[in-house]
Amino acid sequence: MTDKLRLGIPKGSLQEATIALFKRAGWNIYADGRSYFPSVDDNEIECMLIRAQEMARYVDHGVLDAGLTGIDWVVESGLDVPSVTTLTYAKQSRRKVRWVLAVPEKSGFEKAEDLEGKIIATELVEVSKRYFASKGVKVRVEFSWGATEVKPPMLADAIVEVTETGSSLKANHLKIIDTVMESETHLIASKAALADPWKRQKIDQIAVMLRGAIDAQAQIGLMLNVKRADLQAVLAVLPALNSPTVSQLSDSEWVAVNTILEERVARDVIPRLKAARAAGIVEYPLNKVVL
C-alpha cells in the first residue's frame, strides 16, 4: 500500500491561486466545485479543501499532515504549528497582505487611541484584541461573518480587515489608520508528520518545488551572444543571481551568456546589454528557480 500525505488546500479566496501555484510546481490538482477532496496526479498525496481559517487546527490535530494557509490564521489560532516555508502569494498579487485598522473617512478617528470604548468588527478577533490591549485601548471586538467593509458606521465604529490593494476599503469610504499585522501564505505541517521520515521527505519535496515556483514568478531567463572582446562590458551590466554561465560558441571569437535576473529590471538591462554590443538577446519565462 502506497504511503499517503494528507494535504490541505485552502478553500475560498486562495484556492485558485494555490492550485495554479501547484501546477507551476509540477502537480495538477483538479477541484470540480462539489467535492471537498480534489484529485491530484500524485498517488502519494491526498488533498482536502479546508478553509484557511481552520487549517492550523486540523494540522495541529493530525487530521492533515500539512496544509497551506496564511500565517495570520496560524497566529489567530494560538496553536504551535510548525511552518515549513513561506510562500508569498495572495488572491491577486505576489506580495504580502495586510490586516489594517480602518475607519469611516469622515469619522474624525485618526489613531487607535481614538477608538476607546468603540466597537471593532473583524474576522481576526484574537489578534485584534491583542493589538488594542498592547496600546492600552479598551474596545469591544466583535466577530464579523463577512462583508466587514459595509459595517461602519452603523454596525461598528471601525474594522480590522485584510487588504491587498486597499481599493475595496476606499470604495466603501473607509480610510486606513494603522496596520495591525502583515501576513503571507505558509506551508505548515504537524509535528507528528515532520517526525515521520517518509512524510518529512515528501513535505520537503513539496516545499522545495513550491518555493521554486514562487521564486520563478519574479525572475526571467536571459540568453545572449557576445564577442569575447566585449564580454567584460556585458557581464558588468548583468545583476545575476549567481555568476552567469559563459559558453564557447563554434566561432572562437564569440561566447554565449545565460543568466537569470528579476523581471522588473529587464526593461533597463536589455537596452544596456545591446549598447554593450550583445547580440541575439532572448528573454524567456521560468517555471521554477531552485537555489
Salt bridges, closest charged atoms under 4 A:
ASP32 OD2 - ARG34 NH2 3.99
ASP42 OD2 - LYS202 NZ 2.77
GLU44 OE1 - LYS202 NZ 2.88
GLU54 OE2 - ARG57 NH2 3.24
ASP65 OD1 - ARG6 NH2 3.44
ASP65 OD1 - LYS199 NZ 3.05
ASP80 OD2 - LYS191 NZ 2.90
GLU105 OE1 - HIS173 ND1 3.94
GLU110 OE2 - LYS175 NZ 2.89
ASP114 OD1 - LYS111 NZ 3.15
GLU126 OE2 - LYS129 NZ 3.93
GLU142 OE2 - ARG140 NH2 2.63
ASP178 OD2 - LYS135 NZ 3.98
GLU182 OE1 - LYS96 NZ 3.96
ASP204 OD1 - ARG200 NE 3.14
ASP215 OD1 - ARG211 NH2 2.99
ASP230 OD2 - ARG277 NE 3.13
GLU262 OE1 - ARG264 NE 2.62
